[in-house]
Each structure stands twice: as structure tokens, then as C-alpha cells.
Amino acid sequence: MNWLKLATSSDLENLIRNSFSDEVYAIAIFKHSTRCAISTMAKSRLIFSWDFDEKLPIYYLDLIQYRNLSNQIADEFLVEHQSPQLLLIKNGKCIHHASHIGISINDIKQLLELKS
């Protein structure tokens, strides 16, 4: 699993621009609170089960350090802030979001029509 750091508005703009590429299924954003046990559990589950190639890049956002950017993401994609939270972005829009124990690799594969 190759985490890409999401730390600036410029990073977010690039992520949105790249979401229009035919070379990716979508782009994932994982919003993580380093102070939350549930968030740590969700991150561990992702690491253990993530078997996507570079066609589904995943960005990591530390909510404690970059709360303003998290709020910008909520506003940009019209998705209420949660932690932990996973969003899938395609063509500049959020096509899926899940939080807490609702974050599921199988749901992502089904949405993207990939084999489990």
C-alpha cells in the first residue's frame, strides 16, 4: 500500500485534476484521526486488505494536523466530516464515502466493478 500525503489545498487540487484521468479507477482519500482508536482500527484493516494497484491511489489525511483541509474536503465534495472516513473521487466528484466500520474493501470493489 502506497499512502500519498494530503496536506495542502494544492495537493487537493492535484488530486481532483487527476481524478479525471482514464488511468485511474478513482482516487481514494482516507481521513484519519491519530487520537481515535476506531480510526486506528480502520486504518489497520485498510492496510491489511488493500490489494489495489496504482489504478486506485490512496491519499492519507491526518485530521489532527490538517483539520482545515478536512473541512475543505467536506465542503468541496458535499460530504459531512467523519473520522475515520474514506472517500472515492472520480471526475471531480465523490462517488462513494464511508466511515467508521462501514469502510469496506468489498464495497469499493463492487462499486468499481472489480473482482474480489
NUVEXMAR-750801 format. One record per residue (C-alpha): residue number from 0; z, x, y; residue in three letters. Coordinates in Angstrom, 2 decimals, m for minus. Each point is the difference from the previous one (the first is absolute). Example, Ala and Ser with C-alpha at 12.3 -4.5 7.8 and 13.67 -1.06 7.14 Angstrom:
2
+-----+---------+---------+---------+------+
|  nr |       Z |       X |       Y | rest |
+-----+---------+---------+---------+------+
|   0 |    7.80 |   12.30 |   m4.50 |  Ala |
|   1 |   m0.66 |    1.37 |    3.44 |  Ser |
+-----+---------+---------+---------+------+
END
This chain:
116
+-----+---------+---------+---------+------+
|  nr |       Z |       X |       Y | rest |
+-----+---------+---------+---------+------+
|   0 |    0.00 |    0.00 |    0.00 |  Met |
|   1 |   m1.05 |    1.43 |    3.33 |  Asn |
|   2 |    2.06 |   m1.43 |    2.88 |  Trp |
|   3 |   m1.71 |    0.16 |    3.38 |  Leu |
|   4 |    2.38 |    0.09 |    2.96 |  Lys |
|   5 |   m0.16 |   m2.87 |    2.47 |  Leu |
|   6 |    1.83 |    1.11 |    3.13 |  Ala |
|   7 |   m2.08 |   m0.76 |    3.10 |  Thr |
|   8 |   m2.11 |   m2.73 |    1.54 |  Ser |
|   9 |   m2.95 |    2.35 |   m0.41 |  Ser |
|  10 |    0.72 |    0.17 |   m3.76 |  Asp |
|  11 |   m0.04 |   m3.80 |   m0.09 |  Leu |
|  12 |   m3.29 |   m0.17 |    1.92 |  Glu |
|  13 |   m1.59 |    2.45 |   m2.45 |  Asn |
|  14 |    1.36 |   m2.00 |   m2.95 |  Leu |
|  15 |   m1.53 |   m3.20 |    1.39 |  Ile |
|  16 |   m3.34 |    1.74 |    0.65 |  Arg |
|  17 |   m0.02 |    1.45 |   m3.53 |  Asn |
|  18 |    0.73 |   m3.43 |   m1.49 |  Ser |
|  19 |   m3.62 |   m0.96 |    0.77 |  Phe |
|  20 |   m1.35 |    2.71 |   m2.31 |  Ser |
|  21 |   m1.76 |   m0.96 |   m3.23 |  Asp |
|  22 |    1.57 |    3.11 |   m1.52 |  Glu |
|  23 |    3.41 |   m1.69 |   m0.24 |  Val |
|  24 |    1.13 |   m3.19 |   m1.73 |  Tyr |
|  25 |    2.53 |   m0.44 |    2.79 |  Ala |
|  26 |    2.71 |    2.06 |    1.68 |  Ile |
|  27 |    3.66 |   m0.47 |   m0.91 |  Ala |
|  28 |    2.94 |    0.34 |    2.37 |  Ile |
|  29 |    3.49 |    0.36 |   m1.48 |  Phe |
|  30 |    2.76 |   m0.66 |    2.52 |  Lys |
|  31 |    3.20 |    1.65 |   m1.23 |  His |
|  32 |    3.58 |    0.02 |    1.25 |  Ser |
|  33 |    1.83 |    3.15 |   m1.04 |  Thr |
|  34 |    3.29 |   m1.91 |    0.45 |  Arg |
|  35 |   m0.80 |   m2.82 |   m2.44 |  Cys |
|  36 |    0.60 |    0.18 |   m3.76 |  Ala |
|  37 |   m2.58 |   m2.73 |   m0.67 |  Ile |
|  38 |   m2.58 |    1.95 |    1.97 |  Ser |
|  39 |    0.80 |    3.14 |   m1.99 |  Thr |
|  40 |   m0.39 |   m1.98 |   m3.24 |  Met |
|  41 |   m3.37 |   m1.42 |    1.13 |  Ala |
|  42 |   m1.21 |    3.48 |    0.97 |  Lys |
|  43 |    1.03 |    1.37 |   m3.42 |  Ser |
|  44 |   m1.82 |   m2.84 |   m1.77 |  Arg |
|  45 |   m3.15 |    0.76 |    2.01 |  Leu |
|  46 |    0.17 |    3.70 |   m0.80 |  Ile |
|  47 |    0.51 |   m0.71 |   m3.70 |  Phe |
|  48 |   m2.80 |   m2.55 |   m0.37 |  Ser |
|  49 |   m2.59 |    0.99 |    2.66 |  Trp |
|  50 |   m3.18 |    0.84 |   m1.89 |  Asp |
|  51 |   m2.63 |   m0.51 |    2.67 |  Phe |
|  52 |   m2.43 |    2.71 |    0.97 |  Asp |
|  53 |   m0.96 |    1.04 |    3.51 |  Glu |
|  54 |   m1.80 |   m3.34 |    0.42 |  Lys |
|  55 |    3.39 |   m1.53 |    0.82 |  Leu |
|  56 |    1.73 |    2.40 |    2.39 |  Pro |
|  57 |    3.65 |   m0.75 |    0.73 |  Ile |
|  58 |    1.73 |    0.68 |    3.29 |  Tyr |
|  59 |    3.76 |    0.47 |    0.22 |  Tyr |
|  60 |    1.91 |   m1.26 |    3.04 |  Leu |
|  61 |    3.64 |    1.01 |    0.48 |  Asp |
|  62 |    1.40 |   m3.09 |    1.73 |  Leu |
|  63 |    3.12 |    1.73 |    1.28 |  Ile |
|  64 |   m1.94 |    2.75 |    1.73 |  Gln |
|  65 |   m3.00 |   m2.09 |    1.13 |  Tyr |
|  66 |    1.34 |   m3.51 |    0.64 |  Arg |
|  67 |   m2.30 |   m0.55 |    3.00 |  Asn |
|  68 |   m3.03 |    0.73 |   m2.18 |  Leu |
|  69 |    1.29 |   m2.47 |   m2.59 |  Ser |
|  70 |    0.19 |   m2.65 |    2.73 |  Asn |
|  71 |   m3.55 |    0.89 |    1.07 |  Gln |
|  72 |   m1.18 |   m0.50 |   m3.60 |  Ile |
|  73 |    1.71 |   m3.41 |   m0.14 |  Ala |
|  74 |   m1.74 |   m1.02 |    3.24 |  Asp |
|  75 |   m3.40 |    1.47 |   m0.96 |  Glu |
|  76 |   m0.18 |   m1.71 |   m3.39 |  Phe |
|  77 |    2.05 |   m3.13 |    0.80 |  Leu |
|  78 |    2.44 |    0.74 |   m2.84 |  Val |
|  79 |    3.73 |   m0.39 |    0.50 |  Glu |
|  80 |    1.87 |    3.29 |   m0.34 |  His |
|  81 |    1.76 |    0.51 |   m3.33 |  Gln |
|  82 |    1.48 |    3.02 |   m1.71 |  Ser |
|  83 |   m1.15 |    1.15 |   m2.41 |  Pro |
|  84 |   m3.47 |   m1.38 |    0.52 |  Gln |
|  85 |   m3.48 |    0.77 |   m1.29 |  Leu |
|  86 |   m3.12 |   m1.08 |    1.88 |  Leu |
|  87 |   m3.63 |    0.30 |   m1.08 |  Leu |
|  88 |   m2.47 |    0.42 |    2.84 |  Ile |
|  89 |   m3.75 |   m0.59 |   m0.38 |  Lys |
|  90 |   m2.54 |   m0.32 |    2.80 |  Asn |
|  91 |    2.77 |    0.13 |    2.58 |  Gly |
|  92 |    1.95 |   m2.92 |   m1.46 |  Lys |
|  93 |    3.05 |   m0.34 |   m2.22 |  Cys |
|  94 |   m1.32 |   m1.48 |   m3.26 |  Ile |
|  95 |    3.34 |    0.14 |   m1.84 |  His |
|  96 |    3.63 |    0.67 |    0.74 |  His |
|  97 |    3.12 |   m0.03 |   m2.12 |  Ala |
|  98 |    3.58 |    1.00 |    0.48 |  Ser |
|  99 |    3.09 |    0.92 |   m1.98 |  His |
| 100 |   m0.39 |   m0.62 |   m3.75 |  Ile |
| 101 |   m3.22 |   m1.91 |    0.68 |  Gly |
| 102 |   m1.89 |    3.29 |    0.34 |  Ile |
| 103 |   m2.14 |    0.10 |   m3.16 |  Ser |
| 104 |   m2.68 |    2.42 |   m1.18 |  Ile |
| 105 |   m1.43 |   m2.74 |   m2.23 |  Asn |
| 106 |   m0.36 |   m2.34 |    2.98 |  Asp |
| 107 |   m1.88 |    2.72 |    1.89 |  Ile |
| 108 |   m2.32 |    0.61 |   m2.96 |  Lys |
| 109 |   m0.64 |   m3.71 |   m0.40 |  Gln |
| 110 |   m0.75 |   m0.41 |    3.70 |  Leu |
| 111 |   m2.37 |    2.98 |   m0.02 |  Leu |
| 112 |   m1.47 |   m1.14 |   m3.33 |  Glu |
| 113 |    0.93 |    3.24 |   m1.75 |  Leu |
| 114 |    0.91 |    0.29 |   m3.67 |  Lys |
| 115 |    3.66 |    0.51 |   m0.88 |  Ser |
+-----+---------+---------+---------+------+
END
